[in-house]
Amino acid sequence: MIQKEDVADSEKSFFDRLRVDDLMEQKVQFGHEQTKGDVLASLMIEGFGGVPIVDADQRLMGIVTEFDLLAVLDSGKKLSDISAGQIMTHETVSVTSHTDIRTLIYVLQTNHVIRVPVIDNTDGKLIGIVARRDILRGYVSAEPE
């Protein structure tokens, strides 16, 4: 992790030197294609608005969000009657741990998402998740005292 004193003589601010690995949550709750909607909902109640879906090798396959579950409820179906594989977004926006802060902001804003999964850039395995609030937390902690 970058320390403030590491950037004292740098042209970039401390905030601008942050990368995803400085901000991301590494303990990610995830599901599999067969994970039922009610289980996904229980994970989201604990503060995660989106649950990454991975294969048996932990590679990112998609994501199920609160919007996906609300659409199921709106259609009159029970969450316990659907699985992640039926409702997940397959074309998932993701970043790597080495993504810089400005690129992360761009990805979140242009894709109108709140959080993105973080994947290993060599094998596509899920290694974390990063949200808009993590950027704000990074900014606040980077501000000079």
GROMACS elastic network, one bead per residue, 0.5 to 0.9 nm:
[ bonds ]
;  ai    aj funct       b0    kb
    1    18     6  0.84712   500
    1    19     6  0.87990   500
    1    21     6  0.75494   500
    1    22     6  0.55332   500
    2     5     6  0.84834   500
    2     6     6  0.66884   500
    2     7     6  0.81917   500
    2    14     6  0.81841   500
    2    17     6  0.77453   500
    2    18     6  0.70335   500
    2    19     6  0.87699   500
    2    22     6  0.72137   500
    3     6     6  0.53459   500
    3     7     6  0.74136   500
    3    14     6  0.81081   500
    4     7     6  0.58000   500
    4     8     6  0.69414   500
    4    14     6  0.60614   500
    4   142     6  0.73169   500
    5     8     6  0.53434   500
    5     9     6  0.87358   500
    5    14     6  0.88249   500
    6     9     6  0.80202   500
    6    10     6  0.83373   500
    6    14     6  0.85312   500
    7    10     6  0.50335   500
    7    11     6  0.81861   500
    7    12     6  0.75539   500
    7    13     6  0.72239   500
    7    14     6  0.61494   500
    7    17     6  0.79860   500
    8    11     6  0.85912   500
    8    13     6  0.84479   500
    8    14     6  0.82226   500
    9    12     6  0.87384   500
   10    13     6  0.72154   500
   10    14     6  0.85931   500
   12    15     6  0.79682   500
   12    16     6  0.58472   500
   12    17     6  0.64702   500
   13    16     6  0.51499   500
   13    17     6  0.64484   500
   13   142     6  0.85252   500
   14    17     6  0.52344   500
   14    18     6  0.67726   500
   14   139     6  0.87497   500
   14   142     6  0.59398   500
   14   143     6  0.80490   500
   15    18     6  0.54507   500
   15    19     6  0.89931   500
   15   101     6  0.77153   500
   15   138     6  0.70122   500
   15   139     6  0.58524   500
   15   140     6  0.89395   500
   15   141     6  0.86305   500
   15   142     6  0.55210   500
   15   143     6  0.77256   500
   16    19     6  0.83105   500
   16   100     6  0.77724   500
   16   101     6  0.63027   500
   16   102     6  0.70742   500
   17   100     6  0.71889   500
   17   101     6  0.72249   500
   18    21     6  0.81378   500
   18    22     6  0.61479   500
   18    23     6  0.77889   500
   18    99     6  0.89182   500
   18   100     6  0.62504   500
   18   101     6  0.55611   500
   18   102     6  0.87963   500
   18   138     6  0.77980   500
   19    22     6  0.54119   500
   19    23     6  0.69796   500
   19    24     6  0.89036   500
   19    97     6  0.69034   500
   19    98     6  0.58063   500
   19    99     6  0.55809   500
   19   101     6  0.52203   500
   19   102     6  0.87322   500
   19   104     6  0.83360   500
   20    23     6  0.52350   500
   20    24     6  0.57212   500
   20    95     6  0.79708   500
   20    96     6  0.71218   500
   20    98     6  0.60229   500
   20    99     6  0.55438   500
   20   100     6  0.62976   500
   20   101     6  0.65695   500
   20   104     6  0.73842   500
   20   118     6  0.80242   500
   20   129     6  0.89991   500
   20   130     6  0.72009   500
   20   135     6  0.88709   500
   21    24     6  0.55014   500
   21    25     6  0.85098   500
   21    26     6  0.88611   500
   21    96     6  0.81732   500
   21    98     6  0.64656   500
   21    99     6  0.80216   500
   21   118     6  0.87729   500
   21   128     6  0.85857   500
   21   130     6  0.89263   500
   22    97     6  0.82370   500
   22   138     6  0.81027   500
   23   130     6  0.67414   500
   23   131     6  0.86634   500
   23   134     6  0.57676   500
   23   135     6  0.68324   500
   23   137     6  0.81740   500
   23   138     6  0.66025   500
   24    97     6  0.79578   500
   24   118     6  0.77357   500
   24   128     6  0.60092   500
   24   129     6  0.55101   500
   24   131     6  0.76402   500
   24   134     6  0.69998   500
   25    28     6  0.67825   500
   25   127     6  0.87059   500
   25   128     6  0.54144   500
   25   129     6  0.53686   500
   25   130     6  0.61085   500
   25   131     6  0.86844   500
   25   134     6  0.84926   500
   26   118     6  0.88846   500
   26   127     6  0.61651   500
   26   129     6  0.66868   500
   26   130     6  0.88411   500
   27   127     6  0.82061   500
   27   128     6  0.65890   500
   27   129     6  0.82351   500
   28    51     6  0.83447   500
   28    52     6  0.82322   500
   28   117     6  0.89631   500
   28   126     6  0.84523   500
   28   127     6  0.77140   500
   28   128     6  0.58106   500
   28   129     6  0.65579   500
   29    43     6  0.72089   500
   29    48     6  0.81540   500
   29    51     6  0.66132   500
   29    52     6  0.75241   500
   30    40     6  0.84758   500
   30    43     6  0.85175   500
   30    50     6  0.89854   500
   30    51     6  0.53601   500
   30    52     6  0.50241   500
   30    53     6  0.57130   500
   30    54     6  0.69926   500
   30    63     6  0.88237   500
   31    34     6  0.79776   500
   31    35     6  0.57634   500
   31    36     6  0.88137   500
   31    39     6  0.87392   500
   31    40     6  0.72690   500
   31    51     6  0.66545   500
   31    52     6  0.63323   500
   31    54     6  0.63430   500
   31    55     6  0.87202   500
   31    63     6  0.87590   500
   31    64     6  0.88862   500
   31    84     6  0.75418   500
   32    35     6  0.52766   500
   32    36     6  0.89186   500
   32    52     6  0.83228   500
   32    53     6  0.50392   500
   32    54     6  0.53498   500
   32    55     6  0.61989   500
   32    56     6  0.79352   500
   32    61     6  0.86148   500
   32    83     6  0.87483   500
   32    84     6  0.68234   500
   32    85     6  0.76344   500
   33    36     6  0.84179   500
   33    53     6  0.65116   500
   33    54     6  0.74048   500
   33    55     6  0.74960   500
   33    61     6  0.84291   500
   33    62     6  0.89069   500
   33    83     6  0.64868   500
   33    86     6  0.77944   500
   33    88     6  0.83326   500
   34    82     6  0.86199   500
   34    83     6  0.52050   500
   34    84     6  0.59546   500
   34    85     6  0.62312   500
   34    86     6  0.86855   500
   35    38     6  0.85459   500
   35    39     6  0.67594   500
   35    40     6  0.70869   500
   35    53     6  0.87494   500
   35    82     6  0.84868   500
   35    83     6  0.53651   500
   35    84     6  0.55394   500
   35    85     6  0.78839   500
   36    39     6  0.54562   500
   36    40     6  0.65135   500
   36    41     6  0.88399   500
   36    79     6  0.69372   500
   36    80     6  0.55914   500
   36    81     6  0.71194   500
   36    82     6  0.57765   500
   36    84     6  0.61787   500
   37    41     6  0.60938   500
   37    42     6  0.86622   500
   37    64     6  0.89875   500
   37    69     6  0.69611   500
   37    72     6  0.88237   500
   37    78     6  0.81812   500
   37    80     6  0.54398   500
   37    81     6  0.73013   500
   37    82     6  0.56680   500
   37    83     6  0.55341   500
   37    84     6  0.63841   500
   37    87     6  0.88846   500
   38    42     6  0.62952   500
   38    43     6  0.87843   500
   38    69     6  0.87870   500
   38    78     6  0.81550   500
   38    80     6  0.50755   500
   38    81     6  0.84674   500
   38    82     6  0.84450   500
   38    83     6  0.88462   500
   39    42     6  0.51410   500
   39    43     6  0.64856   500
   39    44     6  0.88184   500
   39    79     6  0.83728   500
   39    80     6  0.78247   500
   40    43     6  0.51334   500
   40    44     6  0.63537   500
   40    45     6  0.88216   500
   40    50     6  0.86231   500
   40    51     6  0.69318   500
   40    64     6  0.78498   500
   40    65     6  0.88152   500
   40    69     6  0.84898   500
   40    79     6  0.87793   500
   40    83     6  0.89741   500
   40    84     6  0.79088   500
   41    44     6  0.50075   500
   41    45     6  0.62405   500
   41    46     6  0.89796   500
   41    49     6  0.89480   500
   41    66     6  0.76641   500
   41    69     6  0.73379   500
   41    79     6  0.80642   500
   42    45     6  0.51775   500
   42    46     6  0.69425   500
   43    46     6  0.56038   500
   43    47     6  0.75429   500
   43    48     6  0.65490   500
   43    49     6  0.84860   500
   43    50     6  0.86996   500
   43    51     6  0.75702   500
   44    47     6  0.55084   500
   44    49     6  0.52108   500
   44    50     6  0.66311   500
   44    51     6  0.72922   500
   44    65     6  0.82947   500
   44    66     6  0.73572   500
   45    48     6  0.68136   500
   45    49     6  0.78658   500
   46    49     6  0.87461   500
   48    51     6  0.68376   500
   48    65     6  0.87668   500
   48    66     6  0.88873   500
   49    64     6  0.85928   500
   49    65     6  0.57999   500
   49    66     6  0.56076   500
   49    67     6  0.87681   500
   49   114     6  0.83225   500
   49   115     6  0.83001   500
   50    63     6  0.65299   500
   50    64     6  0.55379   500
   50    66     6  0.62742   500
   50    67     6  0.88659   500
   50   114     6  0.88103   500
   50   115     6  0.76368   500
   50   116     6  0.87467   500
   51    62     6  0.87014   500
   51    63     6  0.55726   500
   51    64     6  0.52828   500
   51    65     6  0.63204   500
   51    66     6  0.88443   500
   51   117     6  0.89635   500
   52    60     6  0.69365   500
   52    61     6  0.76822   500
   52    62     6  0.59767   500
   52    64     6  0.64374   500
   52    65     6  0.86070   500
   52    88     6  0.88293   500
   52    92     6  0.89854   500
   52   116     6  0.88086   500
   52   117     6  0.68007   500
   52   126     6  0.82158   500
   52   129     6  0.86513   500
   53    58     6  0.85855   500
   53    59     6  0.83924   500
   53    60     6  0.60680   500
   53    61     6  0.55325   500
   53    62     6  0.50742   500
   53    63     6  0.52718   500
   53    64     6  0.71930   500
   53    84     6  0.73726   500
   53    85     6  0.83075   500
   53    88     6  0.77483   500
   54    57     6  0.74939   500
   54    58     6  0.50778   500
   54    59     6  0.51684   500
   54    61     6  0.51046   500
   54    62     6  0.70177   500
   54    63     6  0.85649   500
   54   125     6  0.81001   500
   54   126     6  0.74321   500
   55    58     6  0.52514   500
   55    59     6  0.54663   500
   55    60     6  0.67278   500
   55    61     6  0.65008   500
   56    59     6  0.74539   500
   57    60     6  0.89338   500
   57   125     6  0.72888   500
   58    61     6  0.88100   500
   58   124     6  0.81693   500
   58   125     6  0.51194   500
   58   126     6  0.59056   500
   58   127     6  0.86828   500
   59   119     6  0.79662   500
   59   120     6  0.89392   500
   59   123     6  0.74146   500
   59   124     6  0.52524   500
   59   126     6  0.57621   500
   60    63     6  0.82460   500
   60    92     6  0.83295   500
   60    94     6  0.89393   500
   60   117     6  0.81237   500
   60   119     6  0.73616   500
   60   124     6  0.63998   500
   60   125     6  0.59665   500
   60   126     6  0.57147   500
   61    88     6  0.87227   500
   61    89     6  0.85842   500
   61    90     6  0.62528   500
   61    91     6  0.82061   500
   61    92     6  0.76174   500
   62    84     6  0.88822   500
   62    85     6  0.85122   500
   62    88     6  0.58333   500
   62    89     6  0.53037   500
   62    91     6  0.65567   500
   62    92     6  0.53403   500
   62    93     6  0.87451   500
   63    84     6  0.81724   500
   63    87     6  0.88038   500
   63    88     6  0.52410   500
   63    89     6  0.53920   500
   63    90     6  0.69556   500
   63    91     6  0.86399   500
   63    92     6  0.64937   500
   63   117     6  0.84935   500
   64    67     6  0.80681   500
   64    68     6  0.61084   500
   64    69     6  0.75908   500
   64    84     6  0.66172   500
   64    85     6  0.89334   500
   64    87     6  0.68715   500
   64    89     6  0.63733   500
   65    68     6  0.52239   500
   65    69     6  0.66622   500
   65    70     6  0.87431   500
   65    88     6  0.77592   500
   65    89     6  0.84550   500
   66    69     6  0.52003   500
   66    70     6  0.61033   500
   66    71     6  0.86038   500
   67    70     6  0.50407   500
   67    71     6  0.61501   500
   67    72     6  0.87470   500
   68    71     6  0.51839   500
   68    72     6  0.65453   500
   68    73     6  0.89460   500
   68    87     6  0.64013   500
   68    88     6  0.72083   500
   68    89     6  0.84581   500
   69    72     6  0.50941   500
   69    73     6  0.64039   500
   69    74     6  0.86116   500
   69    79     6  0.72098   500
   69    87     6  0.80149   500
   70    73     6  0.50469   500
   70    74     6  0.60049   500
   70    75     6  0.85779   500
   71    75     6  0.62056   500
   71    76     6  0.88774   500
   72    75     6  0.51921   500
   72    76     6  0.67616   500
   72    77     6  0.57594   500
   72    78     6  0.72382   500
   72    79     6  0.68390   500
   72    82     6  0.82273   500
   72    87     6  0.83130   500
   73    76     6  0.52523   500
   73    77     6  0.55399   500
   73    78     6  0.64447   500
   73    79     6  0.70040   500
   74    77     6  0.75110   500
   75    78     6  0.89748   500
   77    80     6  0.85365   500
   77    81     6  0.70320   500
   77    82     6  0.80966   500
   78    81     6  0.53596   500
   78    82     6  0.72869   500
   79    82     6  0.56751   500
   79    83     6  0.80240   500
   80    83     6  0.76614   500
   82    85     6  0.83369   500
   82    86     6  0.65843   500
   82    87     6  0.77589   500
   83    86     6  0.54688   500
   83    87     6  0.69724   500
   83    88     6  0.86125   500
   84    87     6  0.54433   500
   84    88     6  0.54568   500
   85    88     6  0.56959   500
   85    89     6  0.87707   500
   85    90     6  0.88513   500
   87    90     6  0.89201   500
   89    92     6  0.61672   500
   92   116     6  0.81753   500
   92   117     6  0.82787   500
   93   107     6  0.79608   500
   93   108     6  0.88188   500
   93   111     6  0.78141   500
   93   113     6  0.87452   500
   93   116     6  0.63450   500
   93   117     6  0.74455   500
   94   107     6  0.84928   500
   94   115     6  0.89712   500
   94   116     6  0.52955   500
   94   117     6  0.50577   500
   94   118     6  0.57548   500
   94   119     6  0.68114   500
   94   129     6  0.88335   500
   95    98     6  0.81613   500
   95    99     6  0.63302   500
   95   104     6  0.74237   500
   95   107     6  0.83478   500
   95   116     6  0.69367   500
   95   117     6  0.65826   500
   95   118     6  0.50151   500
   95   119     6  0.62475   500
   95   120     6  0.86344   500
   95   121     6  0.84587   500
   95   129     6  0.89425   500
   95   130     6  0.89061   500
   96    99     6  0.54742   500
   96   117     6  0.83751   500
   96   118     6  0.51368   500
   96   119     6  0.50975   500
   96   120     6  0.59051   500
   96   121     6  0.58338   500
   96   124     6  0.89538   500
   96   127     6  0.87225   500
   97   100     6  0.84731   500
   97   118     6  0.62716   500
   97   119     6  0.70549   500
   97   120     6  0.70370   500
   97   121     6  0.79718   500
   97   127     6  0.82576   500
   97   128     6  0.82690   500
   98   121     6  0.86797   500
   99   102     6  0.84656   500
   99   103     6  0.65145   500
   99   104     6  0.65230   500
  100   103     6  0.54776   500
  100   104     6  0.62736   500
  100   105     6  0.88465   500
  101   104     6  0.50236   500
  101   105     6  0.62379   500
  101   106     6  0.86404   500
  101   135     6  0.76847   500
  102   105     6  0.51353   500
  102   106     6  0.62329   500
  102   107     6  0.86842   500
  103   107     6  0.61106   500
  103   108     6  0.86341   500
  104   107     6  0.50833   500
  104   108     6  0.62238   500
  104   109     6  0.85745   500
  104   135     6  0.87108   500
  105   108     6  0.52350   500
  105   109     6  0.60731   500
  105   110     6  0.84756   500
  105   132     6  0.78363   500
  105   135     6  0.79719   500
  106   109     6  0.52103   500
  106   110     6  0.58702   500
  106   111     6  0.82565   500
  107   110     6  0.54820   500
  107   111     6  0.59920   500
  107   112     6  0.82208   500
  107   113     6  0.82568   500
  107   116     6  0.87196   500
  108   111     6  0.54766   500
  108   112     6  0.57967   500
  108   113     6  0.52396   500
  108   114     6  0.65514   500
  108   115     6  0.70700   500
  108   116     6  0.75466   500
  108   131     6  0.83760   500
  108   132     6  0.74613   500
  109   112     6  0.50543   500
  109   113     6  0.68177   500
  109   114     6  0.85438   500
  110   113     6  0.81106   500
  113   116     6  0.73059   500
  113   131     6  0.86537   500
  113   132     6  0.85898   500
  114   130     6  0.86736   500
  114   131     6  0.57042   500
  114   132     6  0.57765   500
  114   133     6  0.84610   500
  115   129     6  0.68868   500
  115   130     6  0.54794   500
  115   132     6  0.62801   500
  115   133     6  0.87799   500
  116   128     6  0.87923   500
  116   129     6  0.57500   500
  116   130     6  0.56177   500
  116   131     6  0.64681   500
  117   126     6  0.68962   500
  117   127     6  0.78497   500
  117   128     6  0.60066   500
  117   130     6  0.64672   500
  117   131     6  0.88261   500
  118   124     6  0.88858   500
  118   125     6  0.84137   500
  118   126     6  0.59878   500
  118   127     6  0.56838   500
  118   129     6  0.51044   500
  118   130     6  0.69388   500
  119   122     6  0.85923   500
  119   123     6  0.80086   500
  119   124     6  0.52396   500
  119   125     6  0.52593   500
  119   127     6  0.53520   500
  119   128     6  0.68717   500
  119   129     6  0.84702   500
  120   123     6  0.58178   500
  120   124     6  0.50560   500
  120   125     6  0.53303   500
  120   126     6  0.65192   500
  120   127     6  0.63355   500
  121   124     6  0.58241   500
  121   125     6  0.80666   500
  122   125     6  0.82243   500
  124   127     6  0.88499   500
  126   129     6  0.82292   500
  130   133     6  0.83064   500
  130   134     6  0.63590   500
  130   135     6  0.81651   500
  131   134     6  0.52719   500
  131   135     6  0.69648   500
  132   135     6  0.52931   500
  132   136     6  0.66148   500
  132   137     6  0.87902   500
  133   137     6  0.60903   500
  133   138     6  0.85282   500
  134   138     6  0.61162   500
  134   139     6  0.85926   500
  135   139     6  0.61574   500
  135   140     6  0.86621   500
  136   140     6  0.61662   500
  136   141     6  0.85690   500
  137   140     6  0.52235   500
  137   141     6  0.62055   500
  137   142     6  0.85281   500
  138   141     6  0.52304   500
  138   142     6  0.60225   500
  138   143     6  0.87525   500
  139   142     6  0.50056   500
  139   143     6  0.62965   500
  140   143     6  0.54445   500
  140   144     6  0.88889   500
  141   144     6  0.81807   500
  142   145     6  0.88307   500
